[in-house]
Amino acid sequence: DSKVVLAGVQTLSGTGACRVGGTFLAKFLPSGTKIFLPTPTWGNHVKIYKEAGLDVERYRYYSRETNGLDLQGMLEDLKAAPSNSVVLLHACAHNPTGCDPTHDEWKEVAKVCKDKKHIVFFDSAYQGFASGDAEKDAFALRYFVEQNLPVMLAQSFAKNFGLYGERCG
């Protein structure tokens, strides 16, 4: 039997959620735990997670040769990562490429993460922008949860709720 634990923390948008989540992981996971980020990724991810105290590594994600997802490279790198690593995934509308896995490709990624006992950290800053449907864009997160993978989520509604100019601080 797996026990479901759910906790929430309000942060200042997705950047704050990434930082708080990264700090939590650095504090409560064994020293030297690595977080694997896609190549490329949002420019601030590397800085946020290094500053939070995590060892940052990269995995292949996008192929400039095909202008598409490098699924084989991604799967190879996630399989080669030490078990129990943290893997950052963009839930949808990958920043900066806009290239997302298909549902079947997400299932392959989930299987590798489950087999390797990785902790999955989703960054969801553009839900509803990839397909035009917020429900459809939640597929990856919901699928990983259904598969009983340990998941963390940095969720921002700044852009999709039109709140980008309303932040304080």
SULBELCOR-V553323 format. One record per run of one state. SS is the DSSP state (H for helix, E for strand, L for the rest). FROM is the first residue (numbers start at 0). LEN is the number of residues. Records with the same first field share a line. If there is no record, write none. Layout:
SS: FROM-LEN + FROM-LEN
This chain:
L: 0-12 + 28-5 + 39-3 + 52-2 + 60-1 + 63-4 + 69-1 + 80-5 + 90-12 + 115-3 + 124-11 + 146-4 + 155-8 + 166-3
H: 12-16 + 42-10 + 70-10 + 102-13 + 135-11 + 163-3
E: 33-6 + 54-6 + 61-2 + 67-2 + 85-5 + 118-6 + 150-5
